[in-house]
Amino acid sequence: MYFFVFLILRLMGKREIGKLSVFDMVISIMLAEIAVISIESPDRALWATLAPMALLVLIQLTISRFTLKSRRLRLWFDGQPSVIISRGHLNWEEMKRQRYSLDDLLMQLRENKVDNVGQVELAVLESSGKLSVLPRDREPASDEEASDRSENGAFSTRDRESAAGPERGDAAKEVPPDPPRVRFELLPLPLILDGEVQEENLGKAGKNLLWLKQELRQRGVKDVRQVFFCSIDHRGKLYVDRKR
């Protein structure tokens, strides 16, 4: 039975292993269930198990051949990709239709090494459940950000000179260098998820509800329930995506 199942999976193609669509997953589950019947009942004739398994493989190969020629049929069996983020804006209606939560989105963005929704040009939820992310082209850092990084993430010129040691002629007058000032940069904290304020994250960011409402009013948002997603990054920059 092991070698027969191995042969079947080879016949079904590499696509079966690399990407499981809904149709592929149903076929795989049914093959496994039928194989278990034969293993648990050794007195059962082997052909009574192999025949339905072979029939399932024949159905899968036939449908796969037809779906290669017809995109409409392919979309009906495999489903079609869903655009979740477009130009930094969340498509919350599509997320609701796919029952795709914000926690799922943030987890898969982190897996793609993206820590901010605003950095995403396009994010597509594939039919296999994988999120494909195309990040935006990074803009050159402003003078303020460059100076902020030099102050918080590296030695200043004076610190490097002090760390290099005393100048010539001042060997007896050694001054220990000042320790570098380093700020830990955390992932953006979600402050609003689907119209609900995350008070715990507000406290972590050192902010309160009054501050959040003032920031939203400056962006033309009168009610927190109008916001689908809002986050704050380590620089205090607020990202707001309104419901449409």
KAMORA-V396179 format. One record per helix or strand. SS is the DSSP state (a for helix, b for strand). FROM is the first residue (numbers start at 1). TO is the last residue. If there is no record, write none. Layout:
BEGIN
[[SS;FROM;TO] [SS;FROM;TO]]
END
This chain:
BEGIN
[[a;2;12] [a;15;18] [a;22;40] [a;47;69] [a;71;78] [b;82;86] [b;89;90] [a;92;97] [a;102;111] [a;117;119] [b;120;125] [b;131;135] [a;143;152] [a;157;164] [b;189;193] [b;196;197] [a;199;204] [a;209;218] [a;224;226] [b;227;232] [b;238;242]]
END
